[in-house]
């Protein structure tokens, strides 16, 4: 019997609460989906590595960080960026099951909840 490989989720938006963070490294973790813009908006961020994952989309704020050398998105599945995985490798990855049990929690921002 061959074991099925189940991959983790994407980067949670709650990382946007880490206002003073300077470095984040999530390289090589089988993450996928869209890179949250809120993470790219972190003011003190000097180095964000999301290389060697399976991200498929990146917004305009994150693209500015790529151009400035802060964000490393090499070896992902973002078709209009240089140095990405092959179409075949990305398609093969998309066939695997995902393990996100509560995907709605990835868009939750506990630091941005308005007071009651």
Secondary structure, 3 states (H helix, E strand, C coil): CCCCCCECCCCCHHHHHCCCCCEEECCCCCCEEEECHHHHCCCCCCEEECCCCEEEEECHHHHHHHHHCCEECCCCCCCCCCCCCCHHHHHHHHCCCECCCCHHHHHCCHHHCCCC
